[in-house]
Amino acid sequence: MRKIFLIFILCQFWCNSQKLASDSNHYSDTITGKELMELLYVYSSDYFKGRGTGELGQKRACDFLRDYYKSNNIYPAKGTIDYYQPMELLINKKKVKTENVAAVIKGSHFPNEYIILSAHLDHLGTNDNGDVYNGADDDGSGTVALLEIAEAFKLAFDDGKGPKRSLVFLHFTGEEKGLLGSKFYTENPLYPLSYTIADLNIDMIGRINPKRNSTNPNYIYLIGSDKISMELHNISEEINKKYTQLELDYTYNKEDDPNRFYYRSDHYNFAKNNIPVIFYFSGTHQDYHKITDTADKILYSTLEKRTKLIFHTAWELANRADKIKID
């Protein structure tokens, strides 16, 4: 009898895991290169004037993000003012009023455990000639990926298959000024850092690094995945093998990386607080921080695959029975 019971339990576990995988695939299919392109052509257009921190274009970008979440019935994060987390930053000895944008999908089983998905909403603004730094890759690509991921999770939520843990979608201001928006958030968190399970940070995932030895576009640089939680790293590897089969490149994860990318995007302010992180990145290119970083140069089929990897990873972290362990 005991043997039969054990077999029954194992069968139930296997069936549940297969169902979760099926659901994950179903909702990831709603993430498409076409929708990413439509969003990015808008978000990196001249209307947003390069999204300089505290400037008119950045305010327009915040409104665009807020309206997207509203239109998808995704609620504002606790403690925000209509999705905005306002702040005053000191930039070049001037006080600048700006804001992060934050939305949330509440977890069904562990609502007080939080998975953060982040990207920075700002860019460089305009130059002295009035030319716009559109920032399609930096970080328009990460921003629209976050929007598509949020939409996919909301569709699951509406179908009664919402995440077990809460998902917070965070768009940071002031990244280009020194990770200031994420620094403000970790010093004034909307949700307790002690209950924040991980931060999956997306910054520039739409292009190919021309310095790579391979011309295969189906890769992604992962940075930081093994630095605080080896379990997070292993989960990331398993999810990629199961769903997306991208080449996971750890070139910039090395301790002696001269580029120091681990310290150069918003995930680092979470890592400083001992929160496990993964930084998703496709590398710099000839248009990095130039007015030529435009939407027509993004590889949308590749952006779709990378976005799906992040979605599947978030799905696993949000729905697994146990939260990941910190080393």
N, C-alpha and C positions, 0 to 999 in steps of 0.2 A: 504493500500500500504506500509506504514512504517513497519507494522508487517511482511509482506512478505519479505521486504528488510532485516530486522534483521535476519529472519530465514535463508535467503540466505547467509548472512555474517557468521552466526554461522556454517552453513553447510560447507562453504569454509574453515573456520578455522579448523573444525574437520577433513576434508579431507586432508588438508595440514599436520596436526599433525600426522595423520595415515600414510601418505606417508613418512614423516620423520622417523617414527618408523620402517616402512618397510625397508627403505634404511639402517638405522642403523643396523638392524638385518642382512640384506644381506651382508654388508661389514664386520661385525664382524665375520661372518661365515668363512672368509678367515684366521682368526687367529686360528691356530691349535696347539695342543700339539706336533704333529709330527714336524712341522716347528720350533717351539720353541726349541725342543730337538736338532734338527740338528744344529741350530745356537749355542746353548749353549755348545754342545760337542766341537765345534770348539773354541768358545770364551774363554772357561775355560781350554783349553788344555795347555800342558807344553810349547808349542811353544810361548805362550805369557808371560812365565816366571813370572807369578803372577802379572803382570801389575803394578809394582812398579812405583810411580810417577817419571817421568823424565828418567826412565830407558828404555833399549832397548825394553823390553816386552810391556811397555806402549805405546811406539811409534808404535809398531806393532799393538796394539789394536786400536790406532787411525786410522791407515791405513785401518784396517779391516772395521771400522765404515764408514770412508769416502768412501771406495769402495762400500759398501752396498748402501749408498745413491746415489752414482753415477749410479750404476747398475739399480736402480729403478727410475732414472730420477727425483730425489728430489733435489731441488737446494740448494747450500750452502747459509747459512745465510748472510745477508748484513754485511759487515765489516770484514768478515773472509778471511783468505788466503787459498783458496781451502778447505773450511769447517773448518779450524783450527783458533781458537782464541789463539794466542801465549801469553805466560806470563813468567815471571821469578819470582819464589817463593823462599823465604828464609826458608829452611828446615834444622833443626839441625845446624844452623849457616852457611849453605852452600847455594849458589845460584844455583837453579835448573831450567833449561829451560824445560817447559812443555806446554800443550795446552788443552783447551776444544775443543770439536767437536760440530758443530751446523749446522742444516739443517732447511729449512723452506718450508711450503706449504702456498702460499699466499691466503688470504681470498678474496671472490668474492664481498661481500657487505661492509664489514668493514675491509679493508686490514690493517689499522693502529691501530687495536686492536689485542692484542696478547695473545694467550693461550700457556703457556709453559708446555711442558712435559719433565721431567728430570729424570736422573739416573746417578750414578757416574761410570766412566769407569775404575777407578784404583782399585788396591787391595794392598796386603802387600809384593809382590815380592817373594823373596826366603829367607830361613833361612841360618844360618852359614854353614850348611851341604850341601847346594845347593838344598834342598827340595823346591818344588814349592807350594806356597799358591794359589791354582787354583781359589778360590773365585767364585765357581759356583753359590752359592746363593747370596753371598755378593761381588759385586752386578751384577754378570752375569745374574741372573734371571731378574732383573730390566732392564738391558741393552737390552737383547733380546726381552723383552716385548715391550720396546720402538720401536725397529726395526719393529716388527710385526704390531704395531699400526700405525706407519708411512706408512708401505706398504699398509695397509687397507685404510687409508685416501687417498693415492695416487691413488689407484684403483678407489675410488669414484670421485676424481678430474678428472681423465682421462675419466670418464663416464659423465662428466658435472654436477656432484653432489658434487663438492668440498665444503669445509667449508666456511661459510660466514665471519668468523674471521680468521686471520692468525694463523697457528700452528707452533711453534718453538720447534724443537726436540734438546734438550741440553744434552750432555754427559759431565759431569764435571770430571776434574782431581783433585787430591789432597784432596779428601774427607777424606781419611784415615789419612791425616796429619793435619786435623782440619778444614774441609769444605773450603779449600783454593780456589779451582776452582770456586765454587759458590760465594764466597766472592769477588773474582776478577771480576766475571761477574756483580754482582750487583753494583760494584764500577765503572765498565767500560762496561755498557750494550750495546749490539748490537742493541737493540730496547728499546725505552724509558720506564722506569719503570712506568711512569705516565699513559702509555697506555697498561700496562701489566695487564690483567684481573685476571689471576690466575696462580698458579704453581701446577701442579699435579706431585708429586715426588714419584718415585718408588725405594725402597731400600729393598731388600730381601723379595721376595714374592713366593719362590719356595718350602718351607718346612712347617712343622708343629711344633709349639712350644710344646715340650713335657710337659711343666708345666701347660698347659690348662687342665681344668677339663673335657673337652669333647674330644673325639677322632674323631669327625666330621671334615674332612679336608676342608669342604666348608665354610670357614670363611675368613675374612681379618680384620686386625687391621686398623682402621682409626684414624689418629692423626692430630689435628689442624683444622678440617673442620669447626668447629663452633667458632673459636677464633677471626676471623676478619669479616667473613660474614656468618650470620645465613642462608641467602638465599642459599649459596653454600652448606651448610650442608643439607638443606632440599632437594635441587636438587639431591644431592648424594643419599640420602635415597630413593627418588622417582625413580631414575634411577635403583637402585639395585632391588627395588620391582618389577619394570616393566620388567626388562630384565634378571637378573642373580640370584636373590634370595639367595645371600650369607648371612651368618650371619655376620653382621657388629659389630665388637667388639671394644668398646671404652675404654677398660681397661687402656691403656697407654695414653689416652687423659686427664686423671684426672690431676688437678693442682698439686696434691701431689704425682704424680708418682715418686717413688724413682729412677727409671731408667733414667728419664729425656730424653726420646726418642724424645720429641718434639724439643729439642735443639741439636740433634745429627745427623741430616742428612741435605742435601742441601736445602730443603725447607725453613729452618729457616732463611737463609739470605734474602729470599723474604719476609717472615713474618715480619722481622725486618724493612722492608720498607713498611709495611702496605699493602702488597699484599696478598689476600686470598690464602690459601694453603690447599692441602690434602696430607698427607704422607701415602702411602700404604705400609704395612709391615706385615709379617706373624710371626714375633718373632724370637728370638735367639734359638739356639739348641746346642747340644753337639759338633758340628763341627765348631761353630762360631769362626772365626779368627784362624783356625787350618788348617794344610795341608790336612785334611780329608774332607774339604768342596768341594766335587767333584760332577760332573754332574750326576753320576749314582744314587745319593740320592735325586734328585729333583722329585717332584710329578708333572708330566707334564700335566695330566688332570686337576689338581687343578690350576696349573700355567695358563693354558688356560682360565679357568673361571675367575680368578682374572684379567687377562689381558683384557678380554672382558668387565668387569665392568669399567675399566679405559677408554677403548675405548668409550663405550657408554656415560660415563660422559663427556669426551672431546667433543664428537659429540654434545651433548646437549648444552654445554657451547659455542661451536663454532657457532651453528646454531640458537640459540634462538633469538627472536626479540630484547630483551634488555640485556645489560650486567648486570652481577650480582651486587648487591648493597653492599657497605661496611657499616658495622654497625657504 
